[in-house]
Amino acid sequence: MLRIIPSASIGVLFAAQRSLFLDYLTAVSGSAGRLVFSLVYFIALANTLSIADFGLFATASSAGVMLSRLLAFGFISALYRVATVKPRLIGTYSAGFLLLAVLSLPVMALASYAVFGVFFHGVMALAVFSLFILAEALLWRPVEVVLIVNNGMGRYGRAAMMAIAGTALRAAAALLFALQPRHDLGMWAFFYLGANAVSLASALILLYPRQRLRLDIRLYWRRLADSIYVAGAEVLFYLQMEFDKLLVLSFGGAELAGIYAIIMRLVDLTAIPIRTFTMMLVQKMMRAPELLKRMKLRVSIEAGVFAISTLALAVLGGLLHYFPTLLGRNVAEAAPLVLLALLVPGLRNLVEYQAELLFARGQTFVRAINLGLLTGVKAVALVYVLTRVGSTQDLVLWLNAVFVALFAASALLTHSALRLPAKTI
């Protein structure tokens, strides 16, 4: 029997979908702005530093992003969930974040020194490395906290504007650096630090919710184990995402690391629009954990992520094939290699997307285990390739196989975990 839907219900459904679409357009506008300024930033910096110095900076920055996930022992995840589900508690959880951030500083310092000793000793001064870690972990990561809280509250426009402003400040710093007579890593470290400091001050003053800070140790204690799982998972996630740069530096030296960093930076640009979609999907899943229960829907979304990412790199690689100096003389050295990594952005973005699905469902412990396994798979596969390839071209070509293996492992682990019951705050 045909069921007639009341016109009032149709109106409510249309209004809800229209609101969701407008929210997405607002959020993706931030991604578009970030994409433009990220490209300016990349072009200015990659063509001002030498290729070797650019490789060292990109690798140190990646290490900083990874180490920044130790800040507050992962309590950012609890703050995000509260901003999404119970925004009246933001002041209380912000106080907890600040307390745990201070307590996490010695752990971050020890971990940073260990990373320096293993990967950067002898190729970068400790003082310069420390400035990059400070910029990423104690300045830029709190900016991301402000963006996360605003996105959780549905303030996509404000978060989008701050995301654009932060990237624009980095681009401005790179352009100012290009005008200086000195173009070494030590000089760039101060420009980078300054851009991130201005971003943090602006974000805190203009965007952070005005709520009274109130400590409630009992609330934090209940969320601490989950937060530590998230911190461990985030470190493993970024280790899995960025470990390739550290390995290329160790096995191939700074020059090869520079060429590799240029290629992977171009791959990273394809992920900026995808992350907006993932962020909004994660928020919906926090409120409705069984949203992606049907396998057909999950596969359709993943196919879309892969297709869009691959098309983006194909277009960029095609432009660089015909106009190799389009992004500058240093980038021109890597331009012929871009299309050889055609499958990498789609597979890399899918692994990131699948990890976020488990976070959205509150499966933080399972996510941490999965990311630990994926880190091992990637490390073994990449070391195998690095010790056997004879040229940069072969290395980039074999990256496709490495990411196929990584995606296959991620898909198996993630879709198995999605059968387990979700957890809510």
ZIVEN-V244927 format. One record per backbone hydrogen bond with DSSP energy under -0.5 kcal/mol. NH is the residue of the N-H (numbers start at 1). CO is the residue of the C=O. E is the energy in kcal/mol with one decimal. If there is no record, write none. Layout:
BEGIN
nh->{NH NH}
co->{CO CO}
e->{E E}
END
This chain:
BEGIN
nh->{4 5 6 10 11 12 13 14 15 16 17 18 19 20 21 22 23 24 25 26 27 28 29 30 30 31 32 33 34 35 36 37 38 39 40 41 42 43 44 45 46 47 48 49 54 55 56 57 58 59 60 61 62 63 64 65 66 67 68 69 69 70 71 73 74 75 77 79 80 81 82 83 84 85 86 86 89 90 93 94 95 96 97 98 99 100 101 102 103 104 105 105 108 109 110 111 112 113 114 115 116 117 118 119 120 120 121 123 124 129 130 131 132 133 134 135 136 137 138 139 140 141 143 144 145 146 147 148 149 150 151 152 153 154 155 156 159 160 161 162 163 164 165 166 167 168 169 170 171 172 173 174 175 176 177 178 179 179 180 188 189 190 190 191 192 193 194 195 196 197 198 199 200 201 202 203 204 205 206 207 208 211 214 219 220 221 222 223 224 225 227 228 229 230 231 232 233 234 235 236 237 238 239 240 241 242 243 245 246 247 248 249 250 251 252 253 253 256 257 258 259 260 261 262 263 264 265 266 267 268 269 270 270 271 272 272 274 275 276 276 277 278 279 280 281 282 283 284 285 286 287 288 291 293 298 299 300 301 302 303 304 305 306 307 308 309 310 311 312 313 314 315 316 317 318 319 320 321 322 323 326 328 332 333 333 334 334 335 336 337 338 338 340 341 341 342 344 345 347 348 349 350 351 352 353 354 355 356 357 358 359 360 361 362 363 364 367 368 369 370 371 372 373 374 375 376 377 378 379 380 381 382 383 384 385 386 387 388 389 395 396 397 398 399 400 400 402 403 404 405 406 407 408 409 410 411 412 413 414 415 416 417 418 419 420 423}
co->{2 3 4 6 7 8 9 10 11 12 13 14 15 16 17 18 19 20 21 22 23 24 25 26 27 27 28 29 30 31 32 33 34 35 36 37 38 39 40 41 42 43 45 45 50 51 52 53 54 55 56 57 58 59 60 61 62 63 64 65 66 67 68 70 71 72 74 75 76 77 78 79 80 81 81 82 86 87 89 90 91 92 93 94 95 96 97 98 99 100 101 102 104 105 106 107 108 109 110 111 112 113 114 115 115 116 116 120 120 125 126 127 128 129 130 131 132 133 134 134 135 136 139 140 141 142 143 144 145 146 147 148 149 151 150 154 155 156 157 158 159 160 161 162 163 164 165 166 167 168 169 170 171 172 173 174 175 176 177 184 185 186 187 187 188 189 190 191 192 193 194 195 196 197 198 199 200 201 202 203 203 209 91 216 216 217 218 219 220 221 223 224 225 226 227 228 229 230 231 232 233 234 235 236 237 238 239 242 242 243 244 245 246 247 248 248 249 252 253 254 255 256 257 258 259 260 261 262 263 264 265 266 267 268 268 269 270 271 272 273 273 274 275 276 277 278 279 280 281 282 283 284 288 290 294 295 296 297 298 299 300 301 302 303 304 305 306 307 308 309 310 311 312 313 314 315 316 317 318 319 323 325 328 329 330 330 331 331 332 334 334 335 337 337 338 339 341 341 343 344 345 346 347 348 349 350 351 352 353 354 355 356 357 359 358 362 363 364 365 366 367 368 369 370 371 372 373 374 375 376 377 378 379 380 381 382 383 385 385 391 392 393 394 395 396 397 398 399 400 401 402 403 404 405 406 407 408 409 410 411 412 413 414 416 417 361}
e->{-0.5 -0.5 -0.5 -2.0 -2.2 -2.1 -2.5 -2.7 -2.4 -2.2 -2.4 -2.8 -2.4 -2.2 -2.5 -2.5 -2.4 -2.3 -2.4 -2.4 -2.6 -3.2 -1.5 -0.9 -0.6 -1.1 -2.5 -2.4 -2.6 -2.4 -1.9 -2.3 -2.9 -1.8 -1.9 -2.8 -2.7 -2.6 -2.6 -2.4 -2.9 -1.3 -1.2 -2.4 -2.8 -2.1 -2.1 -2.8 -2.8 -2.1 -2.7 -3.1 -2.0 -2.2 -2.2 -2.4 -2.2 -2.7 -2.1 -0.6 -1.1 -1.9 -1.5 -2.5 -1.3 -1.6 -1.9 -1.9 -2.4 -2.2 -2.2 -2.3 -1.8 -2.8 -0.5 -1.7 -2.2 -1.6 -2.5 -2.4 -1.7 -1.6 -2.2 -2.4 -2.3 -2.6 -2.3 -1.9 -1.9 -1.6 -0.6 -1.1 -2.3 -2.5 -2.3 -2.4 -2.5 -2.2 -2.0 -2.2 -2.5 -2.5 -2.0 -2.6 -0.6 -1.8 -1.7 -2.1 -1.7 -2.5 -2.5 -1.7 -1.8 -2.1 -2.6 -2.4 -2.1 -3.2 -1.7 -0.8 -2.5 -1.6 -1.0 -2.1 -1.7 -1.9 -2.1 -2.9 -2.6 -2.2 -2.7 -2.6 -1.7 -1.4 -2.8 -1.6 -2.1 -2.7 -2.3 -2.2 -2.4 -2.3 -2.6 -2.8 -1.9 -2.7 -2.3 -1.6 -2.3 -2.7 -2.3 -2.3 -2.3 -2.5 -2.4 -1.9 -0.9 -0.7 -1.4 -2.0 -2.3 -0.9 -0.6 -1.4 -2.8 -2.3 -2.2 -2.2 -2.0 -2.1 -2.3 -1.9 -2.2 -2.3 -2.3 -2.4 -2.5 -2.2 -2.5 -2.2 -1.0 -1.4 -0.6 -0.8 -1.5 -2.8 -1.6 -1.2 -1.4 -0.6 -2.4 -2.7 -2.0 -2.1 -2.9 -2.8 -2.7 -3.2 -2.6 -2.4 -3.0 -2.8 -2.4 -2.8 -2.2 -3.1 -2.2 -1.1 -1.1 -2.5 -2.7 -2.2 -2.2 -3.0 -2.9 -0.6 -1.3 -0.5 -2.0 -1.9 -1.9 -2.7 -2.5 -2.1 -1.9 -2.6 -2.0 -1.7 -1.9 -2.4 -1.5 -0.7 -1.1 -1.6 -0.6 -0.8 -0.5 -2.2 -0.8 -0.5 -1.2 -2.3 -2.5 -2.0 -2.2 -2.7 -1.8 -1.9 -2.3 -1.7 -1.2 -2.1 -1.9 -1.6 -1.7 -2.6 -2.0 -2.2 -2.2 -2.4 -1.9 -2.3 -2.3 -2.5 -2.5 -2.1 -2.4 -2.4 -2.0 -1.9 -2.3 -2.4 -2.1 -3.4 -2.3 -2.1 -2.2 -1.7 -1.6 -2.6 -2.1 -1.6 -1.4 -0.6 -1.1 -0.5 -1.2 -1.2 -0.6 -1.8 -0.6 -1.1 -0.8 -0.6 -1.6 -1.2 -1.2 -0.7 -1.9 -2.9 -2.7 -1.6 -1.9 -1.9 -2.4 -2.7 -1.7 -1.6 -1.4 -1.2 -1.4 -2.4 -1.4 -1.6 -2.3 -1.5 -2.3 -2.2 -2.1 -2.7 -2.6 -2.0 -2.2 -2.4 -2.4 -1.7 -2.2 -2.7 -2.5 -2.4 -2.4 -2.8 -2.5 -2.1 -1.9 -3.1 -2.0 -1.5 -2.2 -1.9 -2.5 -2.1 -2.5 -1.0 -0.6 -1.0 -1.9 -2.4 -1.8 -2.1 -2.0 -2.6 -2.4 -2.0 -2.5 -3.2 -2.0 -2.3 -3.1 -2.4 -1.2 -2.0 -2.0 -1.1 -1.8 -3.4}
END
